[in-house]
Amino acid sequence: MADKVIVKDQNVLGGEAVFRGTRVPFQALLDYLEHGKTLQAFLDQFPSVTREGAIAALEEAKIQNTSAEGPRHPGALHGKLHVGAEFFEALSAEEWPSDL
């Protein structure tokens, strides 16, 4: 799918999941959130990632982490990425756009 925000390419960081059009690993965003940092702190550190792109990536990861049978094991997404509810809960309500 061409609109995916999280992409893998063996020529970019050895195939690690990154934000489309950047060399910024998606795992970096998850690490920020896991350690209690804000989305804005991540965006300040990685200006090539837009707020909309970061939120879309989290939504994409959330969707990919769920199947018809229910939630998969958190480590199942993107191989070595560990995505679980705690990452999504780390974002405060005011950081999510009202239209999501």
Order of alpha helices (4+ residues) and beta strands (2+ residues): beta-beta-alpha-alpha-alpha-beta-beta-alpha
